[in-house]
Amino acid sequence: MDLENQARIMGFAEKYGKEDLIVVLGGGEAEASGLAAETVSTGDPTFAGPLAGVQLGLKAYHIFELKDMVDPAVYDEQISMMEMVLDVDTIVEEVKTYRK
């Protein structure tokens, strides 16, 4: 997760509180999605960004996990093609790791 997004997420957590805030990820690789989930949960493991050492404790979900909550027409237009070419199960399992 880039430094700018880390700063944005930290700002949202400060402004709105952590209790009702989730992070929706859309990365195409399990490792990258897992790293982003870890960053918003336990802090930036690379110690390079604003969330280095900052445990926000936010829950992260991949957009694939939220399919039932998205308008079907929008999901079909924006996301469904990626379901066909990515390893959805591996990505979802990696992101779930950081919510446990």
Secondary structure, DSSP 8 states (H G I E B T S, - for coil): --HHHHHHHHHHHHHH-STT-EEEE--SSHHHHHHHHHHHHH--TTS-STTTT-----EEEEGGGGGGGS-HHHHHHHTHHHHHHS-HHHHHHHHHHTT-
